[in-house]
Amino acid sequence: MPSFKFHLQEIDWVIYLPSHGNEGRTPTKYGVAFLDRKKGRSQPGRRIALEEVMSKAEIKDGYPHTIGFFLNSRGKGKSWKPDYLRKKTIKSKKGFYSYLKELGL
């Protein structure tokens, strides 16, 4: 299933928002997956609420974040490079939810 992907550049995390399955939910309750690329760790189990990811210390204590929105990427490991469609600097959790709204998600 295709997904919308957000790369938090400073901490090198990727948040995956599936293109289907979140209809009727508020953005805070969207089911998402994430990957901490530095540690090679993702969320336990299947999907978790976006609000839970945005409340993790690495994100909430690290603002501002430069977030790149992308659908595709190239390479693996250190040569990995996302093909950004749009980038934005956000200063809060609320800023990220506003970014989703701007993108129509």
C-alpha positions in Angstrom: 0.0 0.0 0.0 1.5 3.4 -1.0 2.1 5.8 1.8 3.0 9.5 2.4 6.4 9.8 4.0 7.9 12.5 6.2 11.6 12.7 6.9 12.6 14.7 10.1 16.1 15.6 8.9 17.8 16.7 12.1 17.0 13.4 13.9 16.8 11.2 10.7 13.4 9.7 11.4 10.8 8.8 8.8 7.1 8.8 9.6 4.9 6.7 7.3 1.3 7.8 6.9 -0.7 5.2 4.9 -2.8 6.5 2.0 -5.8 4.6 3.3 -7.2 3.6 6.6 -7.3 6.9 8.5 -10.5 8.2 7.0 -12.7 9.8 9.6 -9.9 10.2 12.2 -8.4 13.4 13.4 -4.7 13.7 12.5 -3.6 13.1 16.1 -5.3 9.7 15.9 -3.9 8.7 12.5 -2.3 5.3 12.5 1.3 5.6 11.4 4.6 3.8 11.4 8.0 5.3 12.0 11.6 4.5 11.6 14.6 5.9 13.6 17.2 5.6 10.8 20.1 6.2 13.2 19.2 3.4 15.5 17.5 1.2 12.9 14.4 1.0 15.1 10.7 1.3 14.4 7.5 1.3 16.4 6.7 -1.9 18.2 4.0 -4.0 16.5 1.9 -2.5 13.7 0.8 1.1 13.6 0.6 3.6 16.4 -1.2 6.9 16.8 0.6 9.9 15.2 0.1 11.7 18.6 2.2 9.0 20.3 5.1 9.4 17.8 5.0 13.2 18.0 5.2 12.9 21.8 8.5 11.0 21.7 11.3 12.8 23.4 13.5 12.9 20.2 10.8 14.9 18.5 9.2 16.9 21.3 12.5 18.0 22.8 14.2 18.7 19.5 12.3 21.5 17.8 12.6 23.1 15.3 12.6 20.2 12.8 13.0 20.4 9.1 10.5 18.0 7.6 10.7 16.8 4.1 7.5 15.3 2.5 8.3 12.6 -0.1 6.8 9.6 -1.8 9.9 7.9 -3.2 13.6 7.6 -2.3 16.8 6.2 -3.7 19.7 4.3 -2.2 20.1 2.5 1.1 21.9 3.2 4.4 24.2 6.2 4.2 23.5 6.7 0.5 19.7 6.9 1.1 18.2 10.0 -0.4 14.5 10.9 -0.4 13.0 12.8 -3.4 11.4 15.7 -1.5 8.2 17.1 -2.9 8.1 19.8 -0.2 10.1 20.8 2.9 9.2 22.9 5.8 10.6 23.9 9.2 8.2 23.3 12.1 8.5 24.6 15.6 5.9 22.5 17.4 3.6 19.5 17.2 0.8 21.9 16.2 3.0 23.0 13.4 3.3 19.5 12.1 -0.5 19.0 12.1 -0.8 22.3 10.2 1.7 21.0 7.7 -0.5 17.9 7.2 -3.5 20.2 6.6 -1.6 22.3 4.1 -0.8 19.1 2.2 -4.4 18.0 2.3 -3.8 14.9 4.5 
